[in-house]
Amino acid sequence: MVISPYFAYQAGSSFSPFSYPLAGSSSYAPPQSVVQLQDVNVYNTLALKQLHGLLFPVRYTDSFFEQAKQAGELAKIVYVDNHAVGTICCRLEPEGPDHVGMYRIYIMTLGVLEPYRRRRLGHVLLQHILNEAQLRPYVTRVYLHCQVTNTAATAFYQQHGFEKVAYARDYYKHIPDKDAYVLVRNIMHHAS
């Protein structure tokens, strides 16, 4: 999937290498980056492991990465100009015995490398999952845990319609800041 609205040339625009303004001229604009979302697979699992090692204070097991390979549209790596720079990994969970046949999506991880932040890549990753949730009539909500001290991440999710619904004391076991918020966005399906 190539994401074009922010990073690539608009459809129908003309580009000629001979008419591109020179650097330093008043009409110069740097070339646009090519952004792609790719499924997690056997060929990019190492990149996923490296991203997780750089982005998150928690160490993930091989079974986590195996689960990501099986997640299909619920686990993605974002590439900018063929460089892996961010990821989202989710899982589908049953809602519970009172809601047979209904599911929720749990965001296990979402992160973008520091030099690539504030380019809307996190938005692209999250929006992909929200779109997937909307396409699945059996999904009622998307939720996650977010470290209480990670105020930037909490604000990011709240900007995307998530609400704090709980405080999980000592949720994280092997890192200093153990407390987390539970953030939820309900998914409303329109009757067709």
C-alpha positions in Angstrom: 0.0 0.0 0.0 1.5 3.3 -1.0 0.3 6.3 1.0 0.2 9.4 -1.2 -1.8 12.3 0.3 1.1 13.7 2.4 4.3 12.2 1.0 4.0 11.5 -2.7 3.2 13.7 -5.7 -0.5 14.5 -6.2 -2.2 12.4 -8.9 -2.3 14.3 -12.2 0.7 16.6 -11.3 3.4 16.8 -13.9 7.0 16.1 -13.0 10.0 16.5 -15.2 13.6 16.1 -14.0 14.5 19.0 -16.2 11.9 21.4 -14.8 12.5 20.8 -11.1 13.6 24.0 -9.3 17.2 24.0 -8.1 18.0 23.9 -4.4 18.4 27.4 -3.0 15.9 28.9 -5.5 12.7 30.5 -4.0 10.5 27.8 -5.6 12.6 24.8 -4.5 10.8 22.0 -2.6 12.6 18.8 -1.6 11.6 15.6 -3.4 8.7 13.8 -1.7 9.3 10.5 0.2 7.6 7.3 -0.8 5.7 5.8 2.2 4.5 2.2 2.3 2.7 0.0 4.8 3.8 -3.7 4.6 2.5 -6.8 6.3 4.8 -8.4 8.8 6.3 -11.5 7.1 9.3 -13.8 7.2 11.4 -11.3 5.2 10.9 -8.3 7.5 10.6 -9.9 10.9 14.2 -8.9 11.7 13.4 -5.3 10.9 10.3 -5.6 13.2 12.5 -6.9 16.0 15.0 -4.1 15.5 12.3 -1.5 15.6 10.9 -2.9 18.8 14.4 -2.9 20.4 14.8 0.8 19.5 11.3 2.0 20.3 10.1 0.2 23.4 11.4 -0.3 26.9 9.9 -3.8 27.0 11.7 -6.8 25.5 9.4 -8.9 23.4 9.6 -12.7 23.0 9.9 -14.7 19.7 6.2 -15.7 20.2 5.2 -12.0 20.0 6.9 -11.7 16.6 5.4 -15.0 15.4 2.0 -13.7 16.4 2.7 -10.5 14.4 3.5 -12.5 11.3 0.1 -14.2 11.6 -1.9 -11.0 12.2 -2.4 -10.0 8.6 -3.8 -6.4 8.4 -3.4 -6.0 12.1 0.4 -5.8 12.1 2.2 -3.4 9.7 5.6 -1.9 9.2 5.8 1.6 7.7 8.6 2.2 5.3 9.9 5.6 4.1 12.0 5.3 1.0 12.4 1.6 1.6 13.6 2.1 5.2 11.6 0.5 8.1 10.8 3.4 10.4 7.7 2.4 12.4 5.3 -0.3 13.2 1.9 -1.2 14.7 1.2 -4.7 16.0 -2.3 -5.6 17.2 -4.3 -8.7 18.0 -8.0 -9.6 17.8 -9.5 -10.6 21.2 -13.0 -12.0 22.0 -15.1 -9.5 23.9 -16.2 -12.0 26.5 -19.0 -14.4 27.3 -21.7 -11.7 27.4 -20.8 -10.7 23.8 -20.5 -14.0 21.9 -19.2 -13.4 18.4 -18.0 -9.9 19.1 -14.3 -8.9 19.2 -12.0 -6.0 20.1 -8.6 -5.1 18.7 -5.8 -4.7 21.2 -2.9 -2.4 20.1 0.1 -4.2 21.5 2.7 -1.7 20.1 2.7 1.4 18.0 5.9 3.4 17.4 7.9 5.5 15.0 11.6 6.2 15.1 12.4 9.7 16.5 13.8 11.2 13.2 10.5 10.3 11.5 8.1 11.6 14.0 5.8 14.5 13.4 5.3 13.3 9.8 1.9 11.8 10.4 3.3 8.2 10.1 1.8 7.2 13.5 -1.5 8.6 12.3 -1.2 6.5 9.1 -0.5 3.4 11.2 -3.3 4.0 13.6 -5.8 5.1 11.0 -5.1 1.8 9.1 -6.2 -0.2 12.3 -9.2 2.0 12.8 -10.2 1.5 9.2 -9.8 -2.3 9.7 -11.9 -2.2 12.8 -14.6 -0.3 10.9 -14.6 -2.9 8.1 -15.2 -5.7 10.6 -18.7 -5.6 11.8 -17.9 -7.9 14.8 -15.3 -5.4 16.2 -16.7 -3.2 19.0 -13.6 -1.3 20.0 -9.9 -0.7 19.8 -7.9 -0.4 23.0 -4.4 -0.3 24.5 -2.3 0.3 27.6 -0.2 3.4 27.6 2.5 4.2 30.2 1.2 7.0 32.5 4.5 8.8 32.1 4.2 8.8 28.3 2.2 12.0 28.0 3.0 12.4 24.3 1.5 9.0 23.4 -1.5 9.6 25.6 -2.2 12.9 23.9 -1.7 11.3 20.5 -4.4 8.7 21.2 -6.8 11.2 22.7 -6.4 13.3 19.5 -7.6 10.2 17.7 -10.7 9.7 19.7 -9.5 7.4 22.5 -10.6 8.0 26.1 -8.9 7.0 29.3 -11.2 4.5 30.9 -9.0 2.9 33.6 -5.7 3.2 35.5 -3.7 -0.1 35.6 -1.3 0.0 38.6 1.9 -2.1 38.1 0.8 -3.1 34.6 4.4 -3.2 33.3 6.5 -5.7 35.2 10.1 -5.1 34.0 10.4 -1.4 33.6 10.7 1.5 36.2 7.4 3.3 35.3 5.0 0.4 35.8 1.6 2.2 35.7 -0.6 2.5 32.6 -3.7 4.0 31.4 -6.2 1.9 29.5 -7.3 3.9 26.5 -10.4 2.9 24.4 -12.0 4.0 21.2 -15.4 2.5 20.5 -16.2 1.5 17.0 -19.6 2.5 15.7 -20.8 0.5 12.7 -23.4 2.1 10.4 -26.4 0.0 9.4 -26.4 -0.6 5.7 
